[in-house]
């Protein structure tokens, strides 16, 4: 479990570690127009690999998949640190994403293999805390290494951690014996991967401000629908489907998938733009911003481990409901900050937000695993996990659309609206007016005020959306039950 937790830690950390260094890396390698792909390439490959890794681990055992993921991750990290241009680095990020997409679902599925239902809560709570720590400290570690050493080390730092993880799991990881002779669903794997990547790319383009009425996003929507229908057709006829159609008839799986989609949307949306908010409003460095996010990490650690230890006594619903209320409340509170809130108030709100995430994330996963037979554990765990990843992409794009739209609208009402057209700036790009020589002296403060209010509108959207998550929480199973208990 120590090895699995460490593997999950580096996979989560690597998803966010580049965020604070992307601009510096792009400037150094001379590819500023490609800088967003440093994050996107990792996310696309990670999300596309999750369902495949989950299913293949059911078929061939967790150990070979986990070790393969580690090797991919180590190799991608080493070459990424040696990259001499942006294209090479983006390819390496994609390889890292493939490795991370294997490590995360296999680690979560392995808990159900190693521990009986009454002990899964504690271990999933631990992994939930690791998930929060990895995602939360990524910007801090990245900012520290870029500031004091070199951006190359944000990739090299993975190598010793991954090697330790490899040594911990190489001998002690139980190897399941498998005799599954059913035909592998290669066609389903390909179509599902294309579908997931298509959906993620669509929302990424939407986040960049492209109109949904343009031919390209319309074509992407039509393509995604066709791929979805084709995937359903293939899976209904597959001997051993990558995602069994029968999962749609399992209430706990459907509810959990939708809930984790909303959770991923809120978590990454907040994590992405609260960092930009802190840097802009309080004029923090990237390293100081990383420290400012730690209250959220601490809050998630406390409730993730606490809910994991108590869930077998209290049941699932109470934790998911309480967590939903805390997340919703914290988002509504953050929506009131504007551009003048004291930073201490923000720390309190982030701590509450982290507590809410900790209550819900691992609890939902435990509910899914305790209602799933062992030979379908990887498939089911990865099916709901991939919805969280897709929610993360949708959240980033949705928050970007709201913030950009609000900034454009509010700035257009000012006497300085001509500056946007003069310098060809829009959305968060308007923040560049703070550093352009010759602009009126009151413009920088005005831009900061508009940005602060726009971010708060995005937080308000997140709070309103989480009302739906709160409603879903009332339908989560109340009692802590296992598959065997449900059958009896």
Secondary structure, 3 states (H helix, E strand, C coil): CHHHHHHHHHHHHHHHCCCCCHHHHHHHHCCHHHCCHHHHHHHHHHHHHHHHHHHHHHHHCHHHHHHHHHHHHHHHHHHHHCCCCHHHHHHHHHHHHHHHHHHHHHHHHHHHHHCCHHHHHHHHHHHHHHHHHHHHHHHHHHHHHHHHCCCCHHHHHHHHHHHHHHHHHHCCCCCCCCCCCCCCCHHHHHHHHHHHHHHHHHHHHHHCCCCCCCHHHHHHHHHHHHHHHHHHHHHHHCCCCCCCHHHHHCHHHHHHHHHHHHHHHHHHHHHHHHHHHHHHHCCCCHHHHHHHCHHHHHHHHHHHHHHHHHHHHHCCHHHHHHHHHHHHHHHHHHCCCCCCCCHHHHHHHHHHHHHHHHHHHHHHHHHHHCCCCHHHHHHHHHHHHHHHHHHHHHHHHHHHHHHHHHHHHHHHCCCCCHHHHHCCCCHHHHHHHHHCCCCCCCHHHHHHHHHHHHHHHHHHHHHHHHHHHHHHHCCCCCCCCCHHHHHC
